[in-house]
Amino acid sequence: MNFSVTILGCSSATPTLYRHPSAQILNVDERLFLIDCGEGAQMQMRKFKIKFQRINHIFISHLHGDHYLGLMGLLFTFHLLGRTNEVHLYAPNELKKIIDMQLSASQAQLHFPLIFHTIKTDHKKILFEDETITIHSFPLQHRIPTVGFLFEQKKQQRKFKKDILLKENIPHEAFERIKAGEDFTTSDGRILFNKDITVEPAKPHSYAYCSDTGYDESLIPIIRKVELLYHEATFMQEKVNSAKEKLHSTAIEAASIAHKAEVKKLVIGHYSARYDDLQPLLNEAKTVFENTFLAEEGKIFDINII
């Protein structure tokens, strides 16, 4: 079962020679979810061999340019490649006006349905849910309305052991009850215990994405015990006053949230362009939360091996 995050961009407001603005791909069993779409995101997808025609859901955390300016280019590429299947876009309502204006100015009409879902930025809300995953938005503390995203897999049913299915004549009408955990009694009176005829499904995974935000302990109950947390770390601690003023976080503050929320692994990113060397940010974060890693472009964080 694949559940992994690929970093496409990790810079803050301005790109650098080696770092692009925010963008990530969450791969859930080859279903690709795009999280933020900073400038150059589609070029990064090509570079890292992301099959972006598999992207059906795009999540934009807020409307600072470094988080969405790559979106129109991606949508036009979808259009030019002849895409016909729908794209679901989850974002603050103002983004729809921006998209409509650009389509109008270029006299373009997309070949595919673009379905816009307005994000409410003042409370936690389910954005998407199906039989395998639930995706929430939740408010962050930033200069404009901003949200984070929480991706939680659902626990799946137990699976049959293939040799048992071949050996025992189990009727189809009993399958769902057995997969739900029931034992089965055969026609000759034998009890087949559930643990002997099925396999425990893989543990459901979880990922939280905390885009631009000041230090905010109200996040802790929302992201508590997630397996992987991405939290912005724009500054080192010596710039904590700048972080407070701009409603960003330091590496130590990101690590403090991770520690208090009891997450398994922390990834920091959204680095200020002032930092050519990112190791000092990582070193600071590790003083509070040892299991911290840098968001570096092209790096894949596989939750199965956390």
C-alpha beads as a LAMMPS data file, in Angstrom:
LAMMPS data file: protein, C-alpha beads

306 atoms
305 bonds

1 atom types
1 bond types

-500.0 500.0 xlo xhi
-500.0 500.0 ylo yhi
-500.0 500.0 zlo zhi

Masses

1 110.0

Atoms # bond

1 1 1 0.000 0.000 0.000
2 1 1 1.581 3.236 -1.159
3 1 1 1.215 6.333 0.993
4 1 1 3.985 8.806 0.288
5 1 1 4.693 12.519 -0.072
6 1 1 6.924 13.926 -2.813
7 1 1 8.329 17.420 -2.298
8 1 1 8.100 19.529 -5.460
9 1 1 8.859 22.901 -3.871
10 1 1 10.057 24.012 -0.442
11 1 1 10.917 27.723 -0.708
12 1 1 8.972 30.559 0.864
13 1 1 7.769 33.726 -0.887
14 1 1 10.490 33.892 -3.538
15 1 1 12.097 31.021 -5.430
16 1 1 15.852 30.577 -5.320
17 1 1 18.269 29.031 -7.774
18 1 1 17.788 25.644 -6.105
19 1 1 14.363 25.885 -4.463
20 1 1 10.868 26.349 -5.905
21 1 1 7.789 27.630 -4.020
22 1 1 5.460 25.286 -2.167
23 1 1 4.014 22.227 -3.892
24 1 1 3.700 18.584 -2.879
25 1 1 2.209 15.363 -4.229
26 1 1 0.524 12.897 -1.894
27 1 1 0.392 9.429 -3.466
28 1 1 -2.253 7.140 -1.979
29 1 1 -2.129 3.847 -3.875
30 1 1 -1.374 5.726 -7.135
31 1 1 -4.139 8.258 -6.560
32 1 1 -2.309 11.580 -6.688
33 1 1 -3.367 14.612 -4.650
34 1 1 -1.655 17.949 -5.368
35 1 1 -1.136 20.126 -2.296
36 1 1 -0.437 23.767 -3.187
37 1 1 0.844 24.664 -6.626
38 1 1 3.583 27.274 -6.511
39 1 1 5.352 28.641 -9.554
40 1 1 7.109 25.934 -11.566
41 1 1 5.160 23.050 -10.038
42 1 1 4.427 21.334 -13.339
43 1 1 8.065 21.541 -14.389
44 1 1 8.963 19.828 -11.125
45 1 1 6.370 17.148 -11.842
46 1 1 8.070 16.419 -15.149
47 1 1 11.493 16.430 -13.546
48 1 1 10.460 13.926 -10.875
49 1 1 8.331 11.838 -13.258
50 1 1 4.971 12.552 -11.631
51 1 1 2.116 11.281 -13.801
52 1 1 0.116 14.445 -13.405
53 1 1 -2.782 13.236 -15.537
54 1 1 -3.565 11.125 -12.450
55 1 1 -4.138 14.276 -10.414
56 1 1 -7.886 14.674 -9.923
57 1 1 -7.879 16.687 -6.685
58 1 1 -5.916 19.902 -6.041
59 1 1 -5.780 21.647 -2.651
60 1 1 -4.702 25.296 -2.300
61 1 1 -4.011 26.442 1.257
62 1 1 -4.231 30.214 0.664
63 1 1 -3.836 32.918 -1.910
64 1 1 -0.294 34.122 -1.406
65 1 1 1.342 33.728 -4.808
66 1 1 3.978 31.220 -3.751
67 1 1 1.192 28.716 -3.097
68 1 1 -0.918 28.994 -6.243
69 1 1 0.821 30.848 -9.100
70 1 1 1.664 27.576 -10.850
71 1 1 -1.979 26.527 -11.003
72 1 1 -3.114 28.242 -14.216
73 1 1 -0.133 26.864 -16.114
74 1 1 -0.994 23.366 -14.942
75 1 1 -4.668 23.747 -15.868
76 1 1 -3.760 25.020 -19.341
77 1 1 -1.379 22.069 -19.775
78 1 1 -4.186 19.680 -18.873
79 1 1 -6.289 21.479 -21.491
80 1 1 -3.627 21.354 -24.212
81 1 1 -3.000 17.659 -23.600
82 1 1 -6.665 16.958 -24.275
83 1 1 -7.706 16.035 -20.776
84 1 1 -11.426 15.321 -20.493
85 1 1 -11.835 13.901 -16.965
86 1 1 -12.806 16.339 -14.245
87 1 1 -10.502 18.152 -11.822
88 1 1 -11.678 19.030 -8.335
89 1 1 -10.138 22.212 -6.941
90 1 1 -10.404 23.034 -3.223
91 1 1 -9.454 26.629 -2.422
92 1 1 -10.602 29.969 -0.997
93 1 1 -13.480 31.398 -3.024
94 1 1 -11.435 34.290 -4.465
95 1 1 -9.384 31.840 -6.541
96 1 1 -12.401 31.044 -8.702
97 1 1 -12.625 34.722 -9.680
98 1 1 -8.919 34.709 -10.613
99 1 1 -9.316 31.595 -12.759
100 1 1 -12.446 32.910 -14.472
101 1 1 -10.707 36.213 -15.234
102 1 1 -7.694 34.492 -16.783
103 1 1 -9.860 32.182 -18.882
104 1 1 -11.889 35.170 -20.054
105 1 1 -8.789 37.256 -20.878
106 1 1 -7.323 34.425 -22.980
107 1 1 -10.718 33.568 -24.520
108 1 1 -10.208 29.976 -23.442
109 1 1 -12.635 27.306 -22.366
110 1 1 -11.170 24.239 -20.683
111 1 1 -11.874 20.893 -22.328
112 1 1 -12.407 19.285 -18.937
113 1 1 -14.813 20.072 -16.083
114 1 1 -13.135 22.129 -13.352
115 1 1 -15.220 21.630 -10.229
116 1 1 -14.553 24.302 -7.616
117 1 1 -15.042 23.596 -3.915
118 1 1 -14.923 26.650 -1.658
119 1 1 -12.887 26.160 1.510
120 1 1 -14.207 27.643 4.735
121 1 1 -11.163 29.005 6.522
122 1 1 -12.623 29.522 10.001
123 1 1 -13.258 25.940 11.132
124 1 1 -12.300 22.331 10.527
125 1 1 -14.292 20.800 7.692
126 1 1 -14.415 17.630 5.615
127 1 1 -13.463 18.497 2.021
128 1 1 -13.505 15.028 0.516
129 1 1 -14.440 11.536 1.650
130 1 1 -14.792 8.161 -0.006
131 1 1 -14.446 4.535 1.049
132 1 1 -10.678 4.816 1.559
133 1 1 -9.774 8.343 2.733
134 1 1 -11.074 11.434 4.505
135 1 1 -9.570 14.871 3.857
136 1 1 -10.149 17.793 6.227
137 1 1 -9.194 21.441 6.078
138 1 1 -8.455 23.344 9.279
139 1 1 -7.650 27.006 9.996
140 1 1 -4.110 28.315 10.380
141 1 1 -2.869 31.605 11.813
142 1 1 -1.565 33.697 8.929
143 1 1 -1.940 37.185 7.477
144 1 1 -4.720 36.138 5.113
145 1 1 -7.240 33.295 5.460
146 1 1 -5.210 30.081 5.335
147 1 1 -5.870 26.405 5.966
148 1 1 -3.940 23.235 6.524
149 1 1 -4.983 19.809 5.290
150 1 1 -5.350 16.507 7.120
151 1 1 -5.358 13.283 5.109
152 1 1 -6.559 10.186 6.973
153 1 1 -6.953 6.740 5.501
154 1 1 -9.875 4.664 6.681
155 1 1 -9.378 1.249 8.190
156 1 1 -10.083 -1.366 5.557
157 1 1 -11.817 -4.703 5.969
158 1 1 -9.887 -7.884 6.612
159 1 1 -8.745 -9.857 3.567
160 1 1 -9.170 -13.575 2.904
161 1 1 -6.211 -15.904 2.871
162 1 1 -6.192 -17.232 -0.683
163 1 1 -5.439 -20.816 0.299
164 1 1 -8.527 -20.872 2.540
165 1 1 -10.791 -19.652 -0.263
166 1 1 -9.465 -22.416 -2.494
167 1 1 -9.821 -25.079 0.199
168 1 1 -13.149 -24.187 1.843
169 1 1 -16.491 -23.804 0.107
170 1 1 -17.431 -20.453 1.634
171 1 1 -20.561 -18.935 0.060
172 1 1 -20.340 -15.423 -1.366
173 1 1 -23.106 -14.158 0.896
174 1 1 -20.834 -14.757 3.917
175 1 1 -17.889 -12.785 2.537
176 1 1 -18.835 -9.365 3.897
177 1 1 -19.535 -10.695 7.415
178 1 1 -16.219 -12.528 7.484
179 1 1 -14.297 -9.498 6.207
180 1 1 -15.995 -7.493 8.973
181 1 1 -14.537 -9.888 11.572
182 1 1 -17.027 -12.728 12.052
183 1 1 -16.087 -16.409 12.324
184 1 1 -17.639 -18.876 9.863
185 1 1 -19.295 -22.227 10.514
186 1 1 -18.999 -24.717 7.667
187 1 1 -21.816 -26.972 6.473
188 1 1 -20.261 -29.879 8.391
189 1 1 -20.198 -27.912 11.666
190 1 1 -16.547 -26.812 11.792
191 1 1 -15.821 -23.307 13.066
192 1 1 -13.325 -21.374 10.964
193 1 1 -11.999 -18.673 13.246
194 1 1 -11.667 -15.293 11.597
195 1 1 -8.022 -14.889 12.565
196 1 1 -7.226 -18.159 10.788
197 1 1 -8.971 -17.396 7.500
198 1 1 -8.303 -13.673 7.067
199 1 1 -5.398 -11.255 7.231
200 1 1 -5.367 -8.040 9.237
201 1 1 -5.464 -5.064 6.836
202 1 1 -2.603 -2.602 6.730
203 1 1 -2.684 0.130 9.351
204 1 1 -4.385 3.281 8.011
205 1 1 -1.993 6.172 7.472
206 1 1 -2.248 9.902 8.178
207 1 1 -0.579 13.077 6.935
208 1 1 -1.015 16.688 8.063
209 1 1 0.098 19.665 5.987
210 1 1 0.525 22.920 7.898
211 1 1 1.149 25.624 5.346
212 1 1 2.026 29.215 6.328
213 1 1 1.232 29.728 9.990
214 1 1 2.428 31.365 13.137
215 1 1 3.031 29.265 16.229
216 1 1 -0.415 27.970 17.161
217 1 1 -1.058 25.329 19.809
218 1 1 -4.710 25.053 18.772
219 1 1 -3.404 22.808 15.974
220 1 1 -2.297 20.165 18.424
221 1 1 -5.613 18.311 18.938
222 1 1 -6.282 18.355 15.186
223 1 1 -2.967 16.791 14.160
224 1 1 -2.311 14.713 17.278
225 1 1 -0.409 11.491 16.593
226 1 1 -0.377 11.769 12.809
227 1 1 2.358 9.686 11.259
228 1 1 3.807 12.491 9.154
229 1 1 3.541 16.223 9.768
230 1 1 4.705 18.940 7.407
231 1 1 5.028 22.266 9.224
232 1 1 6.465 25.440 7.824
233 1 1 9.742 26.652 9.329
234 1 1 10.509 29.902 7.551
235 1 1 13.062 31.202 10.044
236 1 1 15.662 30.176 12.573
237 1 1 15.007 31.094 16.203
238 1 1 17.132 34.243 16.019
239 1 1 14.415 35.647 13.737
240 1 1 11.560 34.754 16.064
241 1 1 10.364 38.361 16.187
242 1 1 10.167 38.458 12.388
243 1 1 8.260 35.179 12.492
244 1 1 5.727 36.615 14.929
245 1 1 5.331 39.797 12.916
246 1 1 4.752 37.944 9.648
247 1 1 2.788 35.071 11.223
248 1 1 5.317 32.455 10.225
249 1 1 7.121 29.870 12.365
250 1 1 10.684 29.109 13.332
251 1 1 12.207 25.641 13.098
252 1 1 12.060 25.315 16.878
253 1 1 8.404 26.328 16.937
254 1 1 7.547 23.750 14.279
255 1 1 9.389 21.114 16.308
256 1 1 7.538 22.164 19.460
257 1 1 4.194 21.605 17.743
258 1 1 5.375 18.183 16.541
259 1 1 6.567 17.248 20.026
260 1 1 3.380 18.374 21.773
261 1 1 1.179 16.704 19.169
262 1 1 3.123 13.420 19.552
263 1 1 3.534 12.946 15.801
264 1 1 5.881 10.265 14.478
265 1 1 7.867 12.288 11.952
266 1 1 8.216 15.997 11.185
267 1 1 9.178 17.543 7.849
268 1 1 10.020 21.251 7.854
269 1 1 9.982 23.534 4.824
270 1 1 8.984 26.941 3.400
271 1 1 12.486 28.234 4.041
272 1 1 13.313 31.915 3.771
273 1 1 15.509 32.679 0.753
274 1 1 18.080 34.103 3.185
275 1 1 19.183 30.544 4.039
276 1 1 21.475 28.915 1.500
277 1 1 22.449 26.214 3.990
278 1 1 19.433 24.486 5.539
279 1 1 21.349 22.337 8.008
280 1 1 21.196 24.941 10.807
281 1 1 17.380 24.947 10.620
282 1 1 17.371 21.172 10.875
283 1 1 19.811 21.233 13.781
284 1 1 17.627 23.686 15.689
285 1 1 14.481 21.632 15.139
286 1 1 16.224 18.460 16.287
287 1 1 17.013 20.024 19.661
288 1 1 13.269 19.792 20.346
289 1 1 12.085 16.942 18.103
290 1 1 14.743 14.485 16.994
291 1 1 12.741 12.795 14.241
292 1 1 12.792 15.890 12.010
293 1 1 13.725 16.014 8.321
294 1 1 14.197 18.696 5.690
295 1 1 11.748 19.122 2.847
296 1 1 14.095 18.915 -0.131
297 1 1 12.923 18.912 -3.713
298 1 1 12.498 15.449 -5.155
299 1 1 12.619 13.803 -1.751
300 1 1 9.954 11.177 -1.101
301 1 1 8.685 10.514 2.411
302 1 1 7.200 6.999 2.456
303 1 1 4.927 6.657 5.460
304 1 1 5.146 2.865 5.258
305 1 1 8.767 3.037 6.433
306 1 1 8.449 5.660 9.160

Bonds

1 1 1 2
2 1 2 3
3 1 3 4
4 1 4 5
5 1 5 6
6 1 6 7
7 1 7 8
8 1 8 9
9 1 9 10
10 1 10 11
11 1 11 12
12 1 12 13
13 1 13 14
14 1 14 15
15 1 15 16
16 1 16 17
17 1 17 18
18 1 18 19
19 1 19 20
20 1 20 21
21 1 21 22
22 1 22 23
23 1 23 24
24 1 24 25
25 1 25 26
26 1 26 27
27 1 27 28
28 1 28 29
29 1 29 30
30 1 30 31
31 1 31 32
32 1 32 33
33 1 33 34
34 1 34 35
35 1 35 36
36 1 36 37
37 1 37 38
38 1 38 39
39 1 39 40
40 1 40 41
41 1 41 42
42 1 42 43
43 1 43 44
44 1 44 45
45 1 45 46
46 1 46 47
47 1 47 48
48 1 48 49
49 1 49 50
50 1 50 51
51 1 51 52
52 1 52 53
53 1 53 54
54 1 54 55
55 1 55 56
56 1 56 57
57 1 57 58
58 1 58 59
59 1 59 60
60 1 60 61
61 1 61 62
62 1 62 63
63 1 63 64
64 1 64 65
65 1 65 66
66 1 66 67
67 1 67 68
68 1 68 69
69 1 69 70
70 1 70 71
71 1 71 72
72 1 72 73
73 1 73 74
74 1 74 75
75 1 75 76
76 1 76 77
77 1 77 78
78 1 78 79
79 1 79 80
80 1 80 81
81 1 81 82
82 1 82 83
83 1 83 84
84 1 84 85
85 1 85 86
86 1 86 87
87 1 87 88
88 1 88 89
89 1 89 90
90 1 90 91
91 1 91 92
92 1 92 93
93 1 93 94
94 1 94 95
95 1 95 96
96 1 96 97
97 1 97 98
98 1 98 99
99 1 99 100
100 1 100 101
101 1 101 102
102 1 102 103
103 1 103 104
104 1 104 105
105 1 105 106
106 1 106 107
107 1 107 108
108 1 108 109
109 1 109 110
110 1 110 111
111 1 111 112
112 1 112 113
113 1 113 114
114 1 114 115
115 1 115 116
116 1 116 117
117 1 117 118
118 1 118 119
119 1 119 120
120 1 120 121
121 1 121 122
122 1 122 123
123 1 123 124
124 1 124 125
125 1 125 126
126 1 126 127
127 1 127 128
128 1 128 129
129 1 129 130
130 1 130 131
131 1 131 132
132 1 132 133
133 1 133 134
134 1 134 135
135 1 135 136
136 1 136 137
137 1 137 138
138 1 138 139
139 1 139 140
140 1 140 141
141 1 141 142
142 1 142 143
143 1 143 144
144 1 144 145
145 1 145 146
146 1 146 147
147 1 147 148
148 1 148 149
149 1 149 150
150 1 150 151
151 1 151 152
152 1 152 153
153 1 153 154
154 1 154 155
155 1 155 156
156 1 156 157
157 1 157 158
158 1 158 159
159 1 159 160
160 1 160 161
161 1 161 162
162 1 162 163
163 1 163 164
164 1 164 165
165 1 165 166
166 1 166 167
167 1 167 168
168 1 168 169
169 1 169 170
170 1 170 171
171 1 171 172
172 1 172 173
173 1 173 174
174 1 174 175
175 1 175 176
176 1 176 177
177 1 177 178
178 1 178 179
179 1 179 180
180 1 180 181
181 1 181 182
182 1 182 183
183 1 183 184
184 1 184 185
185 1 185 186
186 1 186 187
187 1 187 188
188 1 188 189
189 1 189 190
190 1 190 191
191 1 191 192
192 1 192 193
193 1 193 194
194 1 194 195
195 1 195 196
196 1 196 197
197 1 197 198
198 1 198 199
199 1 199 200
200 1 200 201
201 1 201 202
202 1 202 203
203 1 203 204
204 1 204 205
205 1 205 206
206 1 206 207
207 1 207 208
208 1 208 209
209 1 209 210
210 1 210 211
211 1 211 212
212 1 212 213
213 1 213 214
214 1 214 215
215 1 215 216
216 1 216 217
217 1 217 218
218 1 218 219
219 1 219 220
220 1 220 221
221 1 221 222
222 1 222 223
223 1 223 224
224 1 224 225
225 1 225 226
226 1 226 227
227 1 227 228
228 1 228 229
229 1 229 230
230 1 230 231
231 1 231 232
232 1 232 233
233 1 233 234
234 1 234 235
235 1 235 236
236 1 236 237
237 1 237 238
238 1 238 239
239 1 239 240
240 1 240 241
241 1 241 242
242 1 242 243
243 1 243 244
244 1 244 245
245 1 245 246
246 1 246 247
247 1 247 248
248 1 248 249
249 1 249 250
250 1 250 251
251 1 251 252
252 1 252 253
253 1 253 254
254 1 254 255
255 1 255 256
256 1 256 257
257 1 257 258
258 1 258 259
259 1 259 260
260 1 260 261
261 1 261 262
262 1 262 263
263 1 263 264
264 1 264 265
265 1 265 266
266 1 266 267
267 1 267 268
268 1 268 269
269 1 269 270
270 1 270 271
271 1 271 272
272 1 272 273
273 1 273 274
274 1 274 275
275 1 275 276
276 1 276 277
277 1 277 278
278 1 278 279
279 1 279 280
280 1 280 281
281 1 281 282
282 1 282 283
283 1 283 284
284 1 284 285
285 1 285 286
286 1 286 287
287 1 287 288
288 1 288 289
289 1 289 290
290 1 290 291
291 1 291 292
292 1 292 293
293 1 293 294
294 1 294 295
295 1 295 296
296 1 296 297
297 1 297 298
298 1 298 299
299 1 299 300
300 1 300 301
301 1 301 302
302 1 302 303
303 1 303 304
304 1 304 305
305 1 305 306
